[in-house]
Amino acid sequence: MRRRRDAPPALAPLTALAWLRYRARLLRRPRFDDATLRVARIGRSAAWWCAVALMTLTGWAVRWTQKTPPTALAERESPGELVAEPATTLTPSGIRVRDKRKVRPASASPPEVASPQDATVVRAMHAVLRPWWAVLGRLLLLSERRSLPSHVAAGSLGRQVGTDALRRLVVRDRRSDAIDVEAVLALAADDQHGDWRLPVAFWMRSHLPAAARATLVTRDLAAATAQQRGRLSVLLRIAAATTDALPDADARALLGTALALARRDIDPYTYSGDVVLARALVVRLLVERPELDDQLLATIALQSGLESTPAAGPIELRLLALAVRERAPDAGAALATAGAAAQITPEQLEAHAKRADRPLRRPPTVRRLKRPRAPFARIWRIAAFVAPWLWPLAVTAGVAAASDRLGWTIRPRDVGIEETVAALALVATVNVFTVQLSAQRLPGVVARYAAQPASLHASYSAALVALALAVAPPTRTFATARTWAPVVALGVFVVTFLFALLRFQQQSDAARAAAAHVRAVLPRARAAGRRFGRLQARAAGMKDALDGVASVITSVDEVHGEWTTPLLAHRRGLLAPRRRDLRTLLTSAPFSHGMRLRLFVGLGVVVRDGAHLGALVPAVKQAVDRRTIHRAHRRLRIVSADDVEEVQRATIALIELALRLAGEGDVGTAERVCRSAVRLVDEHIAAVRAARRGGHRRELARAGVSAAGLRSEAPVAQAARRLDDDQLAPVVPALRSALLFGARAQLQPEQHGFEVGANLLGPLLDATVEGDGALAYLPFAVPQSQVSDARGFELAELLRAVGVRSVELGAAMPYARVLDELDRLAARGGNCAAVAVRTTSALAATTARIDAQLASSALPHVVRQAAHTSKPDVARRRGLWRVGAAALAAGTLSVAVRVARLAQEHGDTTALREDAYEREVVTEEAFRASLTGGYLGDRDRDALANYGRFLETLAPVLAATTAQPATPP
């Protein structure tokens, strides 16, 4: 495949080798990940059991060759010798010395000396076992067990495990009553044979009793500075798992020791692992033993006036914030008390509170469509259409063949042409009347499918078969079958016609008709969604590719005064040019001499007939000929969007039917019809999303292959960024229409008790993600100029629903747009301002339970909107109170501290504390919270009252005037 010299790199075609690489990358689909993980898990398990077998054989071989116990420290001894236990001495420099001298009786015979033959045998055995050790070590490393040391080669690991029974016991994670704890700790202190600290700590935490661990920690950690590095590391890890078994006095002594180690600075150029482990031990002690807070507060209070205290506050305050995040919620009492004792500024307290945040972040619930199987779905769709026409013929032929085969003597009455024509006329007449009746009650799109059930098609087929058999001339052969066939066909017609009448009767209900309509169009809706999603993914890739092409410009409208030749759409459809078409257009002679293409419509957008797609901008002294215009029109391909718009028309018809039924007072039927519309849109956009992500994966594979010989990794990074599917894509037409009609219906007078938000907008928002564009489109679906002040509450509720969904998806841009729209609503003043403040504060309170950063960004909007109300002080105070109480109940302390700072800046602290003790005010706010998502939790009144106490505890910190620069957490 030849590449043109002047072709843009982003649009350049793939070479043959690059195309093969691209196809190979496409084969690596995510569906193989689970199988790969299962194979890897089975491989690790097999490697471990093979290593266990080798370790067992190795132990036997070592015992047989050396004829000694498996410990490497023992020596060969003669019969009758008395060997004493090796004594261990710790020198002042920290070196352990072991006394290996033997104690012999006076009458003992001299020790035997090993012969040179034995030494030769031992060396030979070591040479033979060296590959054995390598295989054993490699199997252990492949098993990826947590009880393996680090920084050890495979051969060395296999030799250590094979020759030392103690290491073998630790690796296999087995328990033995005869094992010496000091010998196990010696493995961690010996760093010449690898890092055995983690395996020893895992083994001791698993197999050492809690009482023995508590005794060991209490005895050895009292002099932590005198311990060796490896031994101290293991003791700190064991202590973190033994905090619940320590008595109160020992726990306090351990906390003091750990704090002494934790206060040391961490040097990135030296070993600081003990400091990190000591800080983790302090956090674990404070999490499991909240009664130790008084000792920590006393330590913090002693350091409050020292000049050596860091700018961010004492390290104890930071560790307490980490502990507060993991233990039971205490309404911020511990952190507020510690901040007051440390005498820090509000900025420093807010920085520490960010460490204590524990928002209730959960992954959003989004409908995931199963991987589509296009061939099977297409075959099933064709079979479902053909089967009602074929099975009457099959039944007739089968019965006729059986009658001829069995030689039935009974001859039925002859069926003439009059009977079959009457049957065909009957079914056609009933079909015409049912279509007319359905069209009077139902929209045309729904009535078309409601009046055409499968049993009616079978009736047509049976009547046509009977007519054909009645018209056919008689034959001498197969006389019996020829006699029975018209009768059987007429009988099948009667049965299917009765079923068709019953189906007509059932589908006289609008809800049943809507459900039948959705079942009929759902396969085509999924297929249309998959096609639209692939086009969207291709358009997104093309847009990123064209951003680096100088001859292509994207603008909203034409530039006045610029010499251009317009390009108009010749048909209605989807603007989706192919990569090779644009490459051919941009590498033509006019563009090589300076011509540019200005696009006014985004790629992947449905355009109408005659729409202004773009313009050709010639260079200086350059003319645009007809051939170039024709080529540009042909290369800017417009794909038919009839299938997508068919789903859009069906959605509009169902929503209009639901709204009409609600207006007539039939709310139950309207809800069922609305449920069918939601199902249709849900399945359609789920197919769009699945195909779009698949297209993004293909674009990533192509970008990786195309950028293999380039220095820049920008195309690959852009393609990988699109995999998150959070970039705004053109809104699916069916989803856009459903949101538009739903928003208009909610902002109109109530439809006799029909809740549009709960039945239509809520399910649609739950089924979308940020990339679908619904969150960005819905706030502007109905301009505020068209909404009266009396419908301000409905508009605010609509915006709140969009904001809550944006928070669940972590979409910051739609959330900011919702807040801006609420600001515009509050600028109207009067009742709209009060509604906007309540909605914004409720939205911020809900956000505080999920995302602290987004909740903090909403607080200035609450203050700004409260200024437009008739009582700005009360509105601002109540709004901040809601957010602070919800944040405190959810454990998002940084938002609670931020609210307290804002209340202090506006002088609302005293009044807010008084409101927290007013029973009527607390009851009113709790009732409002229960109606708006229950953002205060299960104990709403306690949450409101707790924030008043939190402000009382935080009063010394808020009153601080000497602000210090806060260190970011």
ZAMARGU-4260 file (C-alpha; in steps of 0.2 Angstrom, whole numbers, plus 5000, padded with zeros to 4 digits):
<rodrens>
0) 5000/5000/5000 | 5008/5016/4994 | 5008/5032/5005 | 5007/5048/4997 | 5021/5060/5001
5) 5010/5075/5006 | 4997/5064/5016 | 4994/5070/5034 | 5002/5057/5046 | 4986/5056/5056
10) 4976/5051/5040 | 4990/5040/5032 | 4985/5023/5028 | 4993/5007/5036 | 5006/4997/5028
15) 5004/4979/5025 | 5014/4974/5041 | 5006/4988/5051 | 4989/4981/5045 | 4993/4964/5051
20) 4999/4971/5068 | 4982/4980/5069 | 4972/4964/5066 | 4983/4955/5079 | 4979/4968/5092
25) 4960/4967/5088 | 4961/4949/5093 | 4966/4954/5111 | 4948/4957/5116 | 4943/4960/5135
30) 4933/4944/5134 | 4950/4934/5135 | 4955/4943/5151 | 4945/4931/5162 | 4952/4916/5154
35) 4970/4923/5155 | 4968/4926/5173 | 4961/4908/5176 | 4975/4901/5167 | 4988/4911/5177
40) 4980/4906/5193 | 4980/4888/5188 | 4998/4890/5183 | 5003/4898/5200 | 4994/4884/5209
45) 5003/4871/5199 | 5020/4879/5202 | 5017/4880/5221 | 5012/4862/5222 | 5027/4856/5212
50) 5038/4867/5223 | 5030/4859/5239 | 5034/4841/5231 | 5052/4847/5228 | 5054/4854/5245
55) 5048/4837/5253 | 5060/4827/5242 | 5074/4840/5246 | 5072/4838/5265 | 5073/4819/5263
60) 5088/4820/5252 | 5097/4832/5264 | 5094/4820/5279 | 5100/4805/5269 | 5116/4813/5263
65) 5121/4822/5278 | 5114/4810/5291 | 5111/4826/5302 | 5095/4836/5307 | 5090/4848/5294
70) 5097/4863/5303 | 5112/4870/5295 | 5120/4875/5311 | 5123/4858/5318 | 5139/4848/5315
75) 5142/4829/5314 | 5144/4821/5331 | 5150/4805/5337 | 5139/4793/5348 | 5140/4797/5366
80) 5143/4816/5364 | 5133/4828/5374 | 5130/4844/5364 | 5124/4860/5373 | 5111/4872/5366
85) 5120/4886/5357 | 5121/4902/5368 | 5117/4919/5360 | 5125/4935/5366 | 5120/4953/5360
90) 5135/4965/5360 | 5133/4984/5363 | 5136/4987/5345 | 5121/4977/5341 | 5129/4961/5334
95) 5123/4944/5339 | 5136/4931/5343 | 5132/4913/5345 | 5143/4901/5356 | 5144/4885/5346
100) 5157/4876/5358 | 5152/4858/5363 | 5151/4853/5381 | 5160/4835/5383 | 5161/4824/5398
105) 5179/4820/5405 | 5178/4802/5399 | 5172/4806/5382 | 5182/4800/5367 | 5190/4812/5355
110) 5178/4818/5341 | 5178/4809/5324 | 5186/4818/5310 | 5177/4818/5293 | 5187/4808/5280
115) 5192/4817/5263 | 5180/4804/5255 | 5165/4811/5264 | 5170/4829/5259 | 5171/4824/5241
120) 5154/4816/5242 | 5147/4832/5250 | 5154/4843/5236 | 5148/4831/5223 | 5131/4831/5230
125) 5131/4850/5231 | 5136/4851/5212 | 5122/4839/5208 | 5109/4848/5218 | 5113/4866/5211
130) 5101/4864/5196 | 5089/4857/5208 | 5090/4872/5219 | 5087/4883/5203 | 5072/4874/5198
135) 5065/4874/5216 | 5068/4893/5217 | 5060/4897/5200 | 5044/4887/5205 | 5043/4897/5221
140) 5045/4913/5212 | 5032/4908/5199 | 5019/4903/5213 | 5020/4922/5219 | 5016/4917/5237
145) 5016/4931/5250 | 5028/4921/5261 | 5043/4922/5250 | 5057/4934/5253 | 5062/4948/5241
150) 5078/4952/5233 | 5084/4934/5232 | 5089/4925/5216 | 5081/4909/5211 | 5096/4898/5215
155) 5099/4905/5232 | 5081/4904/5237 | 5080/4886/5232 | 5096/4882/5242 | 5090/4891/5257
160) 5073/4883/5257 | 5080/4866/5253 | 5094/4865/5266 | 5086/4875/5281 | 5070/4867/5288
165) 5066/4883/5297 | 5065/4893/5281 | 5056/4879/5273 | 5043/4880/5287 | 5041/4898/5285
170) 5039/4897/5266 | 5026/4883/5267 | 5017/4893/5281 | 5016/4878/5293 | 5015/4878/5311
175) 5027/4868/5323 | 5027/4867/5342 | 5046/4864/5343 | 5050/4880/5333 | 5060/4893/5342
180) 5053/4911/5341 | 5070/4919/5343 | 5077/4908/5328 | 5062/4914/5317 | 5066/4932/5322
185) 5084/4929/5318 | 5079/4926/5300 | 5072/4943/5299 | 5088/4951/5306 | 5099/4942/5294
190) 5099/4952/5279 | 5114/4943/5270 | 5103/4930/5263 | 5088/4941/5257 | 5074/4951/5265
195) 5064/4939/5275 | 5055/4952/5286 | 5038/4950/5277 | 5038/4931/5277 | 5043/4931/5295
200) 5029/4944/5300 | 5016/4934/5290 | 5021/4918/5298 | 5021/4925/5316 | 5004/4934/5314
205) 4996/4918/5307 | 5003/4904/5319 | 5009/4913/5335 | 4996/4914/5348 | 4989/4932/5352
210) 4996/4930/5370 | 5013/4926/5364 | 5013/4940/5352 | 5008/4952/5365 | 5021/4946/5377
215) 5034/4948/5363 | 5029/4965/5358 | 5028/4971/5376 | 5045/4964/5380 | 5055/4969/5365
220) 5047/4985/5359 | 5051/4994/5376 | 5069/4997/5369 | 5065/4999/5351 | 5081/5009/5348
225) 5092/4995/5353 | 5084/4982/5341 | 5091/4978/5324 | 5083/4985/5309 | 5075/4968/5303
230) 5070/4963/5320 | 5062/4980/5324 | 5052/4980/5307 | 5045/4963/5311 | 5040/4968/5329
235) 5032/4984/5322 | 5022/4973/5310 | 5017/4961/5323 | 5012/4975/5335 | 5000/4982/5322
240) 4991/4965/5322 | 4991/4963/5341 | 4984/4980/5347 | 4967/4973/5352 | 4975/4959/5364
245) 4986/4972/5374 | 4981/4978/5391 | 4978/4996/5393 | 4995/5000/5402 | 5004/4990/5388
250) 4995/4999/5374 | 4999/5016/5381 | 5017/5011/5383 | 5017/5005/5365 | 5009/5021/5359
255) 5023/5031/5367 | 5036/5020/5360 | 5028/5021/5342 | 5026/5040/5344 | 5044/5042/5348
260) 5049/5033/5332 | 5035/5042/5322 | 5042/5059/5326 | 5057/5056/5316 | 5059/5064/5299
265) 5058/5053/5283 | 5074/5055/5273 | 5072/5049/5255 | 5091/5045/5254 | 5092/5033/5269
270) 5081/5019/5276 | 5066/5026/5284 | 5055/5010/5285 | 5054/5009/5304 | 5047/5027/5304
275) 5033/5022/5292 | 5029/5007/5301 | 5029/5016/5317 | 5016/5029/5310 | 5006/5014/5304
280) 5006/5007/5321 | 5000/5023/5329 | 4986/5024/5317 | 4981/5006/5320 | 4981/5009/5339
285) 4970/5025/5337 | 4958/5015/5326 | 4956/5000/5337 | 4959/5009/5354 | 4949/5026/5354
290) 4952/5027/5373 | 4970/5032/5369 | 4965/5049/5362 | 4968/5057/5378 | 4986/5052/5378
295) 4988/5059/5361 | 4979/5075/5365 | 4991/5078/5380 | 5006/5075/5368 | 4998/5088/5356
300) 4995/5100/5369 | 5013/5099/5375 | 5019/5104/5358 | 5007/5118/5354 | 5019/5132/5360
305) 5035/5125/5353 | 5044/5133/5339 | 5050/5116/5332 | 5032/5111/5327 | 5030/5110/5308
310) 5020/5122/5299 | 5007/5109/5295 | 5005/5105/5314 | 5012/5091/5324 | 5013/5074/5316
315) 5001/5067/5329 | 4987/5077/5322 | 4990/5070/5305 | 4990/5052/5311 | 4974/5056/5321
320) 4966/5062/5305 | 4971/5045/5296 | 4964/5035/5311 | 4947/5045/5311 | 4945/5040/5293
325) 4945/5021/5297 | 4936/5020/5314 | 4918/5023/5319 | 4911/5041/5315 | 4912/5053/5330
330) 4904/5068/5322 | 4922/5076/5320 | 4924/5077/5339 | 4941/5070/5340 | 4949/5080/5326
335) 4940/5096/5332 | 4947/5093/5349 | 4964/5089/5343 | 4964/5105/5332 | 4959/5116/5347
340) 4973/5108/5358 | 4986/5111/5344 | 4981/5129/5342 | 4982/5128/5323 | 4973/5139/5310
345) 4957/5135/5301 | 4967/5132/5285 | 4978/5120/5293 | 4963/5111/5301 | 4955/5110/5284
350) 4971/5102/5277 | 4971/5089/5290 | 4952/5086/5288 | 4955/5081/5270 | 4965/5066/5276
355) 4950/5061/5287 | 4937/5062/5273 | 4929/5046/5269 | 4915/5049/5256 | 4903/5036/5252
360) 4909/5034/5234 | 4901/5020/5225 | 4902/5015/5207 | 4887/5022/5197 | 4874/5009/5191
365) 4874/5009/5172 | 4866/4997/5161 | 4879/4986/5152 | 4873/4978/5136 | 4879/4960/5134
370) 4891/4958/5120 | 4880/4958/5104 | 4881/4943/5093 | 4876/4951/5077 | 4874/4935/5066
375) 4863/4926/5078 | 4853/4941/5081 | 4850/4943/5063 | 4846/4925/5060 | 4833/4926/5075
380) 4825/4941/5068 | 4823/4934/5050 | 4816/4918/5058 | 4804/4927/5068 | 4797/4936/5053
385) 4797/4920/5041 | 4790/4908/5054 | 4772/4914/5055 | 4771/4913/5036 | 4779/4895/5034
390) 4772/4885/5048 | 4754/4884/5042 | 4761/4877/5025 | 4772/4865/5035 | 4757/4859/5046
395) 4746/4857/5030 | 4759/4847/5021 | 4763/4836/5036 | 4745/4831/5039 | 4742/4828/5020
400) 4757/4817/5019 | 4751/4807/5035 | 4734/4805/5027 | 4741/4798/5011 | 4754/4787/5020
405) 4742/4780/5032 | 4728/4778/5019 | 4714/4787/5028 | 4697/4781/5021 | 4687/4795/5028
410) 4685/4808/5015 | 4681/4826/5021 | 4670/4838/5012 | 4677/4847/4997 | 4683/4865/5000
415) 4679/4876/4985 | 4686/4893/4980 | 4671/4902/4987 | 4675/4897/5005 | 4694/4901/5004
420) 4690/4918/4996 | 4678/4922/5009 | 4691/4917/5023 | 4704/4928/5014 | 4691/4943/5013
425) 4686/4940/5031 | 4704/4941/5038 | 4708/4957/5027 | 4692/4965/5033 | 4696/4962/5051
430) 4713/4968/5048 | 4707/4985/5040 | 4695/4988/5054 | 4708/4984/5068 | 4720/4996/5059
435) 4708/5010/5059 | 4702/5007/5077 | 4720/5007/5083 | 4725/5022/5073 | 4710/5032/5081
440) 4717/5028/5099 | 4736/5025/5096 | 4749/5034/5087 | 4752/5028/5069 | 4769/5021/5073
445) 4762/5011/5088 | 4746/5006/5079 | 4756/4999/5064 | 4763/4985/5075 | 4748/4983/5087
450) 4737/4978/5072 | 4749/4966/5064 | 4752/4952/5077 | 4761/4936/5071 | 4745/4926/5072
455) 4737/4937/5059 | 4752/4934/5047 | 4749/4915/5050 | 4730/4918/5046 | 4735/4926/5029
460) 4747/4912/5026 | 4734/4898/5029 | 4720/4907/5019 | 4732/4909/5004 | 4737/4890/5006
465) 4719/4885/5006 | 4715/4896/4991 | 4730/4889/4981 | 4725/4871/4985 | 4707/4875/4980
470) 4712/4883/4963 | 4725/4869/4959 | 4718/4855/4948 | 4715/4837/4955 | 4727/4823/4952
475) 4726/4804/4952 | 4742/4802/4963 | 4741/4808/4981 | 4722/4809/4980 | 4719/4807/4999
480) 4732/4820/5003 | 4725/4832/4989 | 4708/4830/4998 | 4713/4833/5016 | 4726/4847/5012
485) 4712/4861/5009 | 4703/4856/5024 | 4718/4856/5035 | 4723/4873/5029 | 4706/4880/5032
490) 4707/4873/5050 | 4723/4881/5053 | 4716/4897/5047 | 4702/4896/5059 | 4713/4893/5074
495) 4726/4907/5069 | 4712/4919/5066 | 4704/4915/5083 | 4721/4919/5091 | 4723/4935/5081
500) 4706/4940/5087 | 4711/4937/5105 | 4727/4946/5102 | 4717/4961/5095 | 4707/4961/5111
505) 4722/4961/5122 | 4731/4974/5113 | 4716/4986/5114 | 4724/4992/5130 | 4737/5005/5126
510) 4750/4998/5138 | 4749/4981/5129 | 4750/4989/5112 | 4765/4999/5118 | 4774/4983/5125
515) 4770/4974/5108 | 4777/4988/5098 | 4793/4989/5109 | 4795/4970/5107 | 4794/4971/5088
520) 4806/4986/5086 | 4819/4981/5099 | 4830/4970/5088 | 4831/4984/5075 | 4834/4997/5088
525) 4849/4987/5095 | 4856/4985/5077 | 4853/5004/5074 | 4862/5008/5090 | 4877/4997/5086
530) 4879/5005/5069 | 4877/5023/5077 | 4890/5019/5090 | 4903/5013/5078 | 4900/5029/5068
535) 4902/5039/5083 | 4918/5031/5088 | 4925/5033/5071 | 4920/5051/5071 | 4929/5054/5088
540) 4945/5047/5081 | 4943/5057/5065 | 4941/5073/5075 | 4956/5070/5085 | 4966/5066/5069
545) 4960/5082/5060 | 4965/5093/5075 | 4983/5091/5069 | 4979/5095/5051 | 4982/5113/5045
550) 4971/5112/5030 | 4955/5108/5040 | 4947/5121/5051 | 4932/5119/5063 | 4921/5134/5067
555) 4904/5137/5073 | 4899/5148/5058 | 4907/5156/5043 | 4919/5170/5044 | 4911/5186/5037
560) 4921/5194/5023 | 4930/5177/5019 | 4930/5171/5001 | 4922/5154/5002 | 4913/5141/4992
565) 4899/5133/5003 | 4896/5115/5004 | 4878/5110/5006 | 4871/5093/5012 | 4863/5084/4997
570) 4852/5072/5009 | 4847/5070/5027 | 4858/5059/5036 | 4874/5057/5047 | 4890/5066/5043
575) 4903/5052/5044 | 4917/5053/5031 | 4929/5039/5029 | 4947/5041/5033 | 4953/5036/5015
580) 4940/5049/5008 | 4947/5063/5018 | 4965/5058/5014 | 4961/5058/4996 | 4953/5075/4997
585) 4966/5083/5007 | 4980/5076/4996 | 4973/5083/4980 | 4981/5096/4970 | 4971/5111/4976
590) 4974/5107/4995 | 4992/5105/4991 | 4993/5123/4984 | 4985/5131/5000 | 4966/5127/4999
595) 4958/5124/5016 | 4942/5115/5022 | 4931/5124/5035 | 4918/5113/5044 | 4903/5120/5052
600) 4895/5103/5058 | 4904/5091/5069 | 4907/5074/5063 | 4895/5061/5068 | 4880/5073/5069
605) 4863/5071/5060 | 4861/5085/5047 | 4846/5090/5037 | 4844/5091/5019 | 4852/5107/5012
610) 4862/5110/5029 | 4878/5120/5028 | 4891/5107/5031 | 4906/5118/5027 | 4915/5128/5015
615) 4931/5128/5004 | 4943/5142/5008 | 4954/5145/4993 | 4972/5152/4995 | 4977/5169/4987
620) 4976/5169/4968 | 4967/5152/4968 | 4950/5148/4961 | 4938/5134/4966 | 4933/5124/4951
625) 4918/5113/4949 | 4928/5097/4950 | 4935/5101/4967 | 4917/5106/4973 | 4910/5089/4967
630) 4925/5080/4974 | 4922/5088/4991 | 4903/5084/4991 | 4907/5066/4987 | 4921/5064/5000
635) 4910/5072/5014 | 4900/5056/5015 | 4883/5057/5023 | 4876/5040/5029 | 4858/5036/5030
640) 4851/5039/5048 | 4834/5031/5044 | 4836/5017/5057 | 4841/5029/5071 | 4827/5041/5067
645) 4814/5027/5066 | 4819/5023/5085 | 4817/5042/5088 | 4800/5042/5080 | 4794/5027/5090
650) 4801/5035/5106 | 4791/5051/5103 | 4775/5042/5099 | 4776/5032/5115 | 4780/5047/5126
655) 4766/5057/5118 | 4754/5043/5121 | 4759/5042/5139 | 4757/5061/5142 | 4740/5060/5133
660) 4734/5046/5144 | 4740/5055/5159 | 4730/5071/5154 | 4714/5060/5152 | 4717/5054/5170
665) 4723/5036/5166 | 4739/5037/5176 | 4742/5019/5178 | 4742/5015/5160 | 4752/5031/5156
670) 4766/5024/5168 | 4766/5007/5159 | 4768/5015/5142 | 4781/5026/5149 | 4790/5011/5155
675) 4790/5004/5138 | 4797/5020/5131 | 4811/5019/5144 | 4815/5001/5139 | 4817/5005/5121
680) 4828/5020/5124 | 4838/5011/5137 | 4842/4996/5125 | 4846/5008/5111 | 4858/5019/5120
685) 4866/5003/5128 | 4869/4996/5111 | 4876/5013/5106 | 4888/5014/5121 | 4894/4996/5119
690) 4898/4999/5100 | 4906/5016/5104 | 4918/5008/5117 | 4922/4994/5104 | 4926/5007/5091
695) 4937/5016/5104 | 4947/5000/5107 | 4949/4998/5088 | 4955/5016/5086 | 4967/5013/5101
700) 4974/4998/5092 | 4976/5008/5076 | 4984/5022/5084 | 4997/5011/5093 | 5001/5003/5076
705) 5002/5020/5067 | 5013/5028/5080 | 5025/5013/5081 | 5038/5023/5070 | 5034/5040/5077
710) 5042/5049/5092 | 5026/5057/5098 | 5014/5046/5108 | 5000/5059/5108 | 4989/5049/5096
715) 4990/5034/5107 | 4987/5045/5123 | 4971/5053/5115 | 4965/5036/5110 | 4968/5029/5127
720) 4959/5044/5135 | 4943/5040/5124 | 4942/5023/5132 | 4935/5031/5148 | 4920/5036/5137
725) 4918/5052/5147 | 4921/5064/5131 | 4905/5072/5125 | 4898/5063/5110 | 4883/5069/5099
730) 4867/5065/5109 | 4858/5050/5102 | 4842/5057/5093 | 4830/5045/5103 | 4838/5050/5120
735) 4837/5069/5115 | 4819/5068/5110 | 4814/5058/5126 | 4824/5071/5137 | 4816/5086/5128
740) 4798/5080/5129 | 4801/5074/5147 | 4808/5091/5152 | 4794/5101/5144 | 4781/5089/5152
745) 4788/5092/5169 | 4789/5111/5168 | 4771/5111/5162 | 4756/5110/5174 | 4754/5093/5183
750) 4747/5079/5172 | 4734/5073/5185 | 4747/5065/5197 | 4758/5058/5183 | 4776/5061/5189
755) 4787/5063/5173 | 4803/5064/5183 | 4801/5048/5192 | 4794/5038/5177 | 4804/5045/5163
760) 4818/5057/5167 | 4825/5048/5182 | 4826/5031/5173 | 4834/5039/5158 | 4847/5048/5168
765) 4851/5032/5177 | 4854/5023/5161 | 4867/5036/5154 | 4885/5041/5156 | 4894/5057/5154
770) 4899/5052/5136 | 4881/5051/5131 | 4878/5069/5132 | 4862/5069/5141 | 4869/5078/5157
775) 4876/5092/5146 | 4860/5093/5136 | 4846/5092/5149 | 4849/5108/5158 | 4847/5118/5142
780) 4833/5108/5134 | 4821/5121/5140 | 4827/5139/5141 | 4824/5148/5157 | 4815/5162/5147
785) 4801/5150/5143 | 4799/5144/5161 | 4788/5155/5172 | 4792/5160/5190 | 4778/5148/5196
790) 4787/5133/5189 | 4803/5138/5197 | 4802/5123/5209 | 4800/5110/5195 | 4815/5118/5186
795) 4825/5117/5201 | 4821/5099/5204 | 4825/5095/5186 | 4842/5103/5189 | 4845/5094/5205
800) 4842/5077/5197 | 4855/5081/5184 | 4867/5087/5197 | 4865/5071/5207 | 4868/5060/5192
805) 4883/5071/5188 | 4890/5068/5205 | 4888/5049/5204 | 4897/5049/5188 | 4911/5061/5194
810) 4907/5073/5180 | 4913/5090/5185 | 4907/5100/5169 | 4889/5096/5170 | 4889/5099/5189
815) 4896/5116/5186 | 4883/5120/5173 | 4869/5115/5184 | 4876/5127/5198 | 4876/5141/5185
820) 4858/5138/5180 | 4853/5138/5198 | 4862/5155/5200 | 4852/5161/5185 | 4836/5155/5193
825) 4841/5164/5209 | 4844/5180/5200 | 4825/5181/5197 | 4823/5185/5216 | 4807/5181/5226
830) 4802/5163/5227 | 4814/5157/5214 | 4829/5163/5224 | 4823/5154/5240 | 4820/5138/5229
835) 4837/5140/5221 | 4845/5141/5238 | 4836/5126/5245 | 4840/5116/5229 | 4858/5121/5229
840) 4861/5117/5247 | 4852/5100/5246 | 4863/5096/5230 | 4879/5101/5239 | 4873/5091/5255
845) 4871/5076/5244 | 4887/5079/5235 | 4896/5080/5252 | 4892/5061/5254 | 4900/5056/5238
850) 4913/5069/5232 | 4921/5082/5244 | 4929/5093/5230 | 4913/5095/5221 | 4904/5099/5237
855) 4916/5112/5241 | 4914/5120/5224 | 4895/5122/5227 | 4897/5132/5244 | 4901/5149/5236
860) 4885/5147/5225 | 4875/5145/5241 | 4881/5161/5248 | 4879/5170/5231 | 4861/5164/5229
865) 4856/5168/5247 | 4860/5187/5243 | 4845/5187/5231 | 4832/5181/5244 | 4821/5192/5255
870) 4831/5186/5271 | 4849/5183/5265 | 4856/5179/5283 | 4843/5166/5286 | 4844/5158/5269
875) 4863/5158/5269 | 4864/5151/5287 | 4851/5137/5284 | 4860/5132/5267 | 4877/5131/5275
880) 4869/5121/5290 | 4862/5108/5278 | 4879/5105/5269 | 4889/5105/5285 | 4877/5093/5294
885) 4877/5081/5279 | 4896/5081/5278 | 4898/5078/5296 | 4886/5064/5296 | 4894/5056/5281
890) 4912/5058/5287 | 4918/5071/5275 | 4926/5082/5288 | 4935/5094/5275 | 4918/5100/5269
895) 4912/5102/5287 | 4927/5113/5291 | 4925/5123/5275 | 4907/5127/5280 | 4912/5132/5297
900) 4925/5144/5290 | 4912/5152/5279 | 4900/5154/5293 | 4914/5162/5303 | 4917/5174/5289
905) 4899/5180/5287 | 4896/5180/5306 | 4883/5166/5306 | 4892/5154/5319 | 4883/5160/5334
910) 4866/5160/5326 | 4869/5143/5318 | 4873/5135/5335 | 4857/5143/5342 | 4847/5135/5328
915) 4855/5118/5331 | 4846/5118/5348 | 4829/5124/5342 | 4818/5109/5341 | 4806/5116/5329
920) 4820/5122/5317 | 4829/5105/5318 | 4812/5096/5314 | 4809/5107/5299 | 4826/5104/5292
925) 4825/5086/5295 | 4808/5085/5286 | 4815/5094/5271 | 4830/5082/5270 | 4819/5067/5271
930) 4810/5074/5256 | 4826/5078/5246 | 4836/5062/5246 | 4839/5059/5264 | 4856/5067/5264
935) 4857/5069/5283 | 4857/5050/5285 | 4846/5039/5296 | 4848/5050/5311 | 4844/5067/5303
940) 4840/5076/5319 | 4856/5070/5328 | 4866/5076/5313 | 4859/5093/5313 | 4862/5095/5332
945) 4880/5087/5331 | 4885/5101/5319 | 4881/5114/5333 | 4892/5104/5345 | 4905/5103/5332
950) 4905/5122/5330 | 4907/5124/5349 | 4922/5113/5349 | 4929/5121/5334 | 4927/5139/5341
955) 4945/5141/5347 | 4952/5136/5330 | 4940/5148/5321 | 4944/5162/5332 | 4963/5161/5327
960) 4969/5176/5318 | 4988/5172/5315 | 4986/5162/5299 | 5000/5151/5294 | 5003/5144/5277
965) 4995/5127/5276 | 5005/5112/5269 | 4995/5102/5257 | 4990/5085/5263
</rodrens>
